[in-house]
Amino acid sequence: MLRIILMSLFWGLCATCLVRPWFWIGVIRRDLYNHGGKKIGFDDDVSHCIFVEIVGFIVAILISILEYSSGSRYNLWGSFIMIIFCSLWQCWWSYQGKLRYTLFISIAIISAILWIQDYAVGAAINTSLNKVDSVELVAHDRADDNSPVKLFVSANEIANLFKVNSATGPTYSNGKYIFEVSGGDTGDGVVVINKNDYTKAYFIPCSYRFDIAGIRSQFPTAKLKKLFIAVSDDDVPYGVYAISNKTWLLGTYKVDKFALRNLQTGEVTNYYEEPLPEFVKNK
């Protein structure tokens, strides 16, 4: 949390006059005003200038806290929104000369391009854990082997049956169909249907959500991608994440290792692909 506060304060300052060279030149010369547009500086309305500076400072802090708290990286790649905001804010309200339009808008455009590129290559991250060759969608009823029975139901049906506010899924892992559910009378957790016992769906409570923000502090600068929820043979749910880094500025991401988060205890364990637990690799 301390890192988020410090970075937010940094971006708050970047939205103010404290990063403008002309401001410090004006401080040295004891002349901070533009004198009706004759030089770079503040307007003569001092109260308006101070108000805008305070607003920019506060808004930048709030946006950055929201951005980093949602799971963004604590580095350049997680700060593009703040760079764009501060650049546009700087050239929006106060006269600073024609150069500001070229400089600040160029920074905003370059940041937007890098942001889009980073999002695109991040969405394309793939691992062998994503691959599923086949999934059994029906089974034969025990009383009559010739009568196929649907193995799983929809997320809406699960939400109604377990009286939760929302349900997503299913995903398939380790021979289980897994729904992530939250809220309502039942609470947060996962609902599991075992393909070998398709007659019952059962609820496993979770104290932690399968999200990026929950483990960001342990991987402050790495690209994190949620893969899926896996349930061990002893019915412990784990969130599975890919941890990757860029090869160069405009390059793609290479997966270095994986992280498993116990959704009941919050404990996070790092693995390289080979020693991953079998219940994660089983499809």
Backbone hydrogen bonds in HBPLUS format (Angstrom, degrees):
<---DONOR---> <-ACCEPTOR-->    atom                        ^
c    i                          cat <-CA-CA->   ^        H-A-AA   ^      H-
h    n   atom  resd res      DA  || num        DHA   H-A  angle D-A-AA Bond
n    s   type  num  typ     dist DA aas  dist angle  dist       angle   num
A0005-ILE N   A0001-MET O   2.99 MM   4  6.32 158.5  2.03 153.0 158.6     1
A0006-LEU N   A0002-LEU O   2.94 MM   4  6.19 162.9  1.97 152.6 156.9     2
A0007-MET N   A0003-ARG O   2.95 MM   4  6.10 164.2  1.97 149.9 154.3     3
A0008-SER N   A0004-ILE O   2.88 MM   4  5.97 151.5  1.96 144.7 153.2     4
A0009-LEU N   A0005-ILE O   2.93 MM   4  6.15 153.6  2.00 147.3 154.1     5
A0010-PHE N   A0006-LEU O   3.02 MM   4  6.27 149.6  2.11 141.5 150.2     6
A0011-TRP N   A0007-MET O   3.03 MM   4  6.36 159.9  2.07 149.2 152.8     7
A0012-GLY N   A0008-SER O   2.87 MM   4  6.06 145.4  2.00 142.5 153.1     8
A0013-LEU N   A0009-LEU O   2.98 MM   4  6.25 154.3  2.05 147.6 152.8     9
A0014-CYS N   A0010-PHE O   3.00 MM   4  6.32 144.9  2.13 141.4 152.0    10
A0015-ALA N   A0012-GLY O   3.23 MM   3  5.38 150.7  2.32  99.6 108.2    11
A0016-THR N   A0013-LEU O   3.05 MM   3  5.31 159.8  2.09 115.0 116.7    12
A0020-ARG N   A0017-CYS O   2.99 MM   3  5.22 166.7  2.01 115.1 119.0    13
A0023-PHE N   A0020-ARG O   3.04 MM   3  5.43 135.1  2.25 107.6 119.5    14
A0025-ILE N   A0021-PRO O   3.03 MM   4  6.33 154.2  2.10 151.8 160.0    15
A0026-GLY N   A0022-TRP O   2.82 MM   4  5.95 150.2  1.90 140.1 148.5    16
A0027-VAL N   A0023-PHE O   2.85 MM   4  6.19 142.5  1.99 140.4 151.5    17
A0028-ILE N   A0024-TRP O   2.99 MM   4  6.22 161.8  2.03 144.5 148.2    18
A0029-ARG N   A0025-ILE O   2.93 MM   4  6.19 156.2  1.98 146.0 153.2    19
A0030-ARG N   A0026-GLY O   2.62 MM   4  5.46 110.1  2.11 134.7 152.0    20
A0031-ASP N   A0026-GLY O   2.83 MM   5  4.82 154.3  1.90 135.1 141.9    21
A0030-ARG N   A0027-VAL O   3.21 MM   3  4.83 144.5  2.34  90.5 100.9    22
A0042-PHE N   A0032-LEU O   2.69 MM  10  5.97 169.3  1.71 153.2 149.7    23
A0034-ASN N   A0042-PHE O   2.78 MM   8  5.48 152.9  1.86 157.8 150.6    24
A0038-LYS N   A0034-ASN O   2.90 MM   4  5.80 123.4  2.23 153.5 162.2    25
A0039-LYS N   A0034-ASN O   3.13 MM   5  4.67 144.8  2.26 131.9 135.0    26
A0046-VAL N   A0044-ASP O   3.03 MM   2  5.74 113.2  2.50 113.4  96.6    27
A0049-CYS N   A0045-ASP O   3.25 MM   4  6.55 158.3  2.30 149.4 155.4    28
A0050-ILE N   A0046-VAL O   2.99 MM   4  6.25 164.4  2.01 159.3 162.7    29
A0051-PHE N   A0047-SER O   2.99 MM   4  6.13 156.8  2.05 143.7 150.5    30
A0052-VAL N   A0048-HIS O   3.02 MM   4  6.24 163.5  2.05 152.7 155.8    31
A0053-GLU N   A0049-CYS O   3.04 MM   4  6.24 157.9  2.09 147.5 153.8    32
A0054-ILE N   A0050-ILE O   3.01 MM   4  6.23 159.9  2.05 150.9 155.7    33
A0055-VAL N   A0051-PHE O   2.94 MM   4  6.19 160.5  1.98 151.3 157.0    34
A0056-GLY N   A0052-VAL O   2.92 MM   4  6.12 167.9  1.94 153.1 155.8    35
A0057-PHE N   A0053-GLU O   3.02 MM   4  6.17 159.1  2.06 146.3 152.3    36
A0058-ILE N   A0054-ILE O   2.96 MM   4  6.17 166.8  1.98 154.4 157.1    37
A0059-VAL N   A0055-VAL O   2.88 MM   4  5.99 171.7  1.89 158.5 161.4    38
A0060-ALA N   A0056-GLY O   3.01 MM   4  5.97 162.2  2.04 144.7 150.0    39
A0061-ILE N   A0057-PHE O   3.17 MM   4  6.33 155.8  2.23 142.4 148.8    40
A0062-LEU N   A0058-ILE O   2.97 MM   4  6.24 164.2  2.00 154.3 158.4    41
A0063-ILE N   A0059-VAL O   2.92 MM   4  6.11 167.1  1.94 155.6 158.9    42
A0064-SER N   A0060-ALA O   3.01 MM   4  6.07 163.7  2.03 146.5 151.4    43
A0065-ILE N   A0061-ILE O   2.94 MM   4  6.10 160.3  1.98 151.8 157.1    44
A0066-LEU N   A0062-LEU O   3.04 MM   4  6.18 163.1  2.07 147.1 152.0    45
A0067-GLU N   A0063-ILE O   2.86 MM   4  6.06 155.9  1.92 148.3 155.6    46
A0068-TYR N   A0064-SER O   2.91 MM   4  6.03 176.8  1.91 155.8 156.3    47
A0069-SER N   A0065-ILE O   2.91 MM   4  5.82 154.0  1.98 144.0 152.2    48
A0070-SER N   A0066-LEU O   3.15 MM   4  6.15 131.1  2.40 135.2 145.6    49
A0070-SER N   A0067-GLU O   3.30 MM   3  5.37 137.3  2.49  95.2 106.5    50
A0072-SER N   A0067-GLU O   3.44 MM   5  6.05 159.4  2.48 147.2 144.7    51
A0071-GLY N   A0068-TYR O   3.16 MM   3  5.44 161.8  2.19 106.4 111.9    52
A0074-TYR N   A0220-PRO O   2.80 MM 146  5.47 166.8  1.82 160.5 162.8    53
A0078-GLY N   A0075-ASN O   3.16 MM   3  5.50 138.8  2.34 106.1 117.1    54
A0079-SER N   A0076-LEU O   2.98 MM   3  5.08 163.6  2.01 111.9 115.9    55
A0083-ILE N   A0079-SER O   2.97 MM   4  6.27 156.5  2.03 156.0 163.4    56
A0084-ILE N   A0080-PHE O   2.94 MM   4  6.14 165.3  1.96 153.8 157.2    57
A0085-PHE N   A0081-ILE O   2.90 MM   4  6.09 162.9  1.93 147.3 152.7    58
A0086-CYS N   A0082-MET O   2.89 MM   4  5.97 174.9  1.89 152.5 154.3    59
A0087-SER N   A0083-ILE O   2.99 MM   4  6.02 156.1  2.05 144.1 151.1    60
A0088-LEU N   A0084-ILE O   3.03 MM   4  6.18 167.9  2.05 153.3 156.0    61
A0089-TRP N   A0085-PHE O   2.83 MM   4  5.96 157.0  1.89 153.2 160.8    62
A0090-GLN N   A0086-CYS O   2.99 MM   4  6.02 154.6  2.05 141.7 147.9    63
A0091-CYS N   A0087-SER O   3.36 MM   4  6.63 148.2  2.47 141.2 148.2    64
A0092-TRP N   A0089-TRP O   3.29 MM   3  5.16 160.5  2.33 100.3 106.0    65
A0100-ARG N   A0097-GLY O   3.22 MM   3  5.99 152.4  2.30 118.4 124.0    66
A0101-TYR N   A0098-LYS O   3.15 MM   3  5.78 135.7  2.35 114.4 123.3    67
A0103-LEU N   A0099-LEU O   2.94 MM   4  6.13 174.0  1.94 162.3 164.1    68
A0104-PHE N   A0100-ARG O   2.83 MM   4  5.62 153.3  1.90 147.0 153.5    69
A0105-ILE N   A0101-TYR O   3.24 MM   4  5.57 144.7  2.38 124.1 134.2    70
A0106-SER N   A0102-THR O   3.13 MM   4  5.75 143.5  2.27 126.7 136.8    71
A0107-ILE N   A0103-LEU O   3.04 MM   4  6.28 154.6  2.10 146.1 153.1    72
A0108-ALA N   A0104-PHE O   2.98 MM   4  6.26 157.0  2.04 146.5 152.7    73
A0109-ILE N   A0105-ILE O   2.89 MM   4  6.12 158.0  1.94 148.9 154.3    74
A0110-ILE N   A0106-SER O   2.92 MM   4  6.08 170.6  1.93 154.1 156.9    75
A0111-SER N   A0107-ILE O   2.95 MM   4  6.02 158.5  2.00 145.8 152.3    76
A0112-ALA N   A0108-ALA O   2.95 MM   4  6.13 152.1  2.02 142.8 150.4    77
A0113-ILE N   A0109-ILE O   2.98 MM   4  6.27 156.4  2.03 151.5 157.4    78
A0114-LEU N   A0110-ILE O   2.97 MM   4  6.22 164.5  1.99 152.9 156.9    79
A0115-TRP N   A0111-SER O   2.85 MM   4  5.96 150.5  1.93 145.2 154.1    80
A0116-ILE N   A0112-ALA O   2.96 MM   4  6.19 161.0  2.00 148.6 152.6    81
A0117-GLN N   A0113-ILE O   2.95 MM   4  6.17 164.3  1.98 150.6 155.3    82
A0118-ASP N   A0114-LEU O   2.87 MM   4  5.96 157.5  1.92 144.3 150.9    83
A0119-TYR N   A0115-TRP O   2.93 MM   4  6.14 155.3  1.99 146.6 153.5    84
A0120-ALA N   A0116-ILE O   2.94 MM   4  6.14 158.9  1.98 150.2 155.8    85
A0121-VAL N   A0117-GLN O   3.06 MM   4  6.30 170.5  2.07 155.6 156.8    86
A0122-GLY N   A0118-ASP O   2.92 MM   4  5.90 143.8  2.05 138.8 149.7    87
A0123-ALA N   A0119-TYR O   2.90 MM   4  6.06 152.1  1.98 147.3 153.6    88
A0125-ILE N   A0122-GLY O   3.31 MM   3  5.51 167.1  2.33 106.6 110.0    89
A0130-ASN N   A0127-THR O   3.05 MM   3  5.57 152.8  2.13 111.4 118.7    90
A0131-LYS N   A0128-SER O   3.30 MM   3  5.45 145.3  2.42  99.5 108.5    91
A0151-LEU N   A0137-LEU O   3.20 MM  14  5.82 165.2  2.22 150.5 146.0    92
A0139-ALA N   A0149-VAL O   2.96 MM  10  5.29 157.5  2.02 144.5 151.0    93
A0149-VAL N   A0139-ALA O   2.61 MM  10  5.29 153.4  1.68 158.6 166.6    94
A0141-ASP N   A0147-SER O   3.02 MM   6  5.73 166.0  2.04 155.8 158.3    95
A0144-ASP N   A0141-ASP O   3.18 MM   3  5.28 131.3  2.43  98.5 111.3    96
A0147-SER N   A0144-ASP O   3.05 MM   3  5.69 168.3  2.06 126.2 127.5    97
A0158-ILE N   A0154-SER O   3.07 MM   4  6.40 155.5  2.13 146.8 153.6    98
A0159-ALA N   A0155-ALA O   2.92 MM   4  6.18 158.4  1.96 150.2 155.9    99
A0160-ASN N   A0156-ASN O   3.07 MM   4  6.32 154.2  2.14 145.4 151.6   100
A0161-LEU N   A0157-GLU O   2.87 MM   4  6.03 163.4  1.89 152.1 157.1   101
A0162-PHE N   A0158-ILE O   2.95 MM   4  5.98 162.9  1.98 154.2 157.6   102
A0164-VAL N   A0159-ALA O   3.09 MM   5  5.09 158.8  2.14 140.8 147.2   103
A0185-ASP N   A0163-LYS O   2.95 MM  22  5.81 131.6  2.19 164.8 178.4   104
A0165-ASN N   A0182-SER O   2.99 MM  17  6.02 131.4  2.24 138.3 152.6   105
A0166-SER N   A0182-SER O   3.27 MM  16  5.57 154.5  2.34 153.1 154.6   106
A0182-SER N   A0166-SER O   3.08 MM  16  5.57 146.6  2.20 151.2 152.4   107
A0168-THR N   A0180-GLU O   2.88 MM  12  5.28 154.3  1.94 146.6 155.1   108
A0180-GLU N   A0168-THR O   2.92 MM  12  5.28 150.4  2.01 147.7 154.9   109
A0171-THR N   A0178-ILE O   2.90 MM   7  5.21 152.4  1.98 140.3 147.3   110
A0178-ILE N   A0171-THR O   2.76 MM   7  5.21 167.1  1.78 156.0 160.4   111
A0173-SER N   A0176-LYS O   2.98 MM   3  5.37 158.8  2.03 150.4 156.8   112
A0176-LYS N   A0173-SER O   2.90 MM   3  5.37 144.1  2.03 112.7 123.4   113
A0174-ASN N   A0282-ASN O   2.93 MM 108  4.69 157.4  1.98 132.1 129.4   114
A0195-LYS N   A0175-GLY O   3.09 MM  20  5.83 173.3  2.10 156.0 157.8   115
A0177-TYR N   A0193-ILE O   2.87 MM  16  5.09 171.4  1.88 149.6 151.8   116
A0193-ILE N   A0177-TYR O   2.91 MM  16  5.09 154.8  1.98 146.6 154.0   117
A0179-PHE N   A0191-VAL O   2.87 MM  12  5.04 162.7  1.90 151.5 157.0   118
A0191-VAL N   A0179-PHE O   2.83 MM  12  5.04 154.8  1.89 140.7 149.3   119
A0181-VAL N   A0189-GLY O   2.93 MM   8  5.47 168.8  1.95 146.3 149.5   120
A0189-GLY N   A0181-VAL O   3.05 MM   8  5.47 158.6  2.10 146.2 141.0   121
A0187-GLY N   A0183-GLY O   3.08 MM   4  4.49 146.9  2.19 136.5 132.4   122
A0206-CYS N   A0188-ASP O   3.08 MM  18  5.75 164.1  2.10 126.2 125.6   123
A0190-VAL N   A0204-ILE O   2.94 MM  14  5.29 158.0  1.99 147.2 153.1   124
A0204-ILE N   A0190-VAL O   2.74 MM  14  5.29 161.8  1.78 163.7 169.4   125
A0192-VAL N   A0202-TYR O   2.83 MM  10  5.42 164.3  1.86 156.6 158.6   126
A0202-TYR N   A0192-VAL O   2.99 MM  10  5.42 161.3  2.02 149.7 151.6   127
A0197-ASP N   A0194-ASN O   2.93 MM   3  5.18 157.1  1.98 109.7 117.3   128
A0207-SER N   A0263-LEU O   2.94 MM  56  6.14 128.2  2.22 140.2 155.3   129
A0208-TYR N   A0263-LEU O   2.99 MM  55  4.86 149.9  2.08 151.8 146.1   130
A0215-ILE N   A0212-ILE O   3.11 MM   3  5.83 153.8  2.18 120.6 126.8   131
A0218-GLN N   A0215-ILE O   3.06 MM   3  5.59 145.0  2.19 113.3 122.8   132
A0219-PHE N   A0216-ARG O   2.95 MM   3  5.15 141.8  2.10 106.2 117.7   133
A0223-LYS N   A0244-SER O   2.88 MM  21  5.15 159.5  1.93 162.5 159.6   134
A0244-SER N   A0223-LYS O   2.98 MM  21  5.15 162.8  2.01 149.4 154.4   135
A0225-LYS N   A0242-ALA O   3.05 MM  17  5.18 151.8  2.13 145.6 151.7   136
A0242-ALA N   A0225-LYS O   2.88 MM  17  5.18 159.4  1.93 147.5 153.6   137
A0227-LEU N   A0240-VAL O   2.85 MM  13  5.54 162.5  1.88 162.9 160.6   138
A0240-VAL N   A0228-PHE O   2.91 MM  12  5.50 158.4  1.96 161.3 168.5   139
A0230-ALA N   A0238-TYR O   2.85 MM   8  5.28 157.4  1.90 155.2 160.4   140
A0238-TYR N   A0230-ALA O   2.74 MM   8  5.28 153.9  1.80 158.2 167.4   141
A0232-SER N   A0236-VAL O   2.99 MM   4  5.23 167.9  2.00 140.0 139.6   142
A0235-ASP N   A0232-SER O   2.95 MM   3  5.13 146.8  2.06 118.4 116.4   143
A0263-LEU N   A0237-PRO O   3.08 MM  26  5.80 163.8  2.10 144.5 149.1   144
A0239-GLY N   A0261-ARG O   2.90 MM  22  5.04 158.3  1.94 141.4 144.5   145
A0261-ARG N   A0239-GLY O   2.93 MM  22  5.04 160.7  1.97 143.7 150.1   146
A0241-TYR N   A0259-ALA O   2.92 MM  18  5.12 161.9  1.95 155.4 159.4   147
A0259-ALA N   A0241-TYR O   3.01 MM  18  5.12 158.3  2.06 135.5 141.0   148
A0243-ILE N   A0257-LYS O   2.92 MM  14  5.40 163.9  1.94 160.7 155.5   149
A0256-ASP N   A0243-ILE O   2.80 MM  13  5.90 150.0  1.89 149.4 158.8   150
A0257-LYS N   A0243-ILE O   3.37 MM  14  5.40 163.2  2.40 142.4 147.0   151
A0245-ASN N   A0254-LYS O   3.23 MM   9  5.70 151.2  2.32 140.3 141.7   152
A0254-LYS N   A0245-ASN O   3.01 MM   9  5.70 168.3  2.03 150.9 150.9   153
A0247-THR N   A0252-THR O   3.23 MM   5  6.27 152.7  2.31 167.6 172.1   154
A0251-GLY N   A0248-TRP O   2.98 MM   3  4.88 164.2  2.00 110.4 114.3   155
A0258-PHE N   A0271-TYR O   2.69 MM  13  5.15 168.7  1.71 164.1 167.3   156
A0271-TYR N   A0258-PHE O   2.79 MM  13  5.15 158.1  1.83 150.3 152.6   157
A0260-LEU N   A0269-THR O   2.86 MM   9  5.28 161.7  1.89 152.7 158.8   158
A0269-THR N   A0260-LEU O   2.89 MM   9  5.28 157.6  1.94 147.5 154.5   159
A0262-ASN N   A0267-GLU O   2.84 MM   5  5.30 162.1  1.87 160.9 160.9   160
A0266-GLY N   A0262-ASN O   2.68 MM   4  5.08 147.7  1.78 146.3 154.9   161
A0276-LEU N   A0273-GLU O   3.26 MM   3  5.48 164.2  2.28 112.3 115.5   162
A0280-VAL N   A0277-PRO O   3.08 MM   3  5.60 149.2  2.17 112.2 120.9   163
A0282-ASN N   A0278-GLU O   2.81 MM   4  5.85 140.6  1.96 154.7 165.0   164
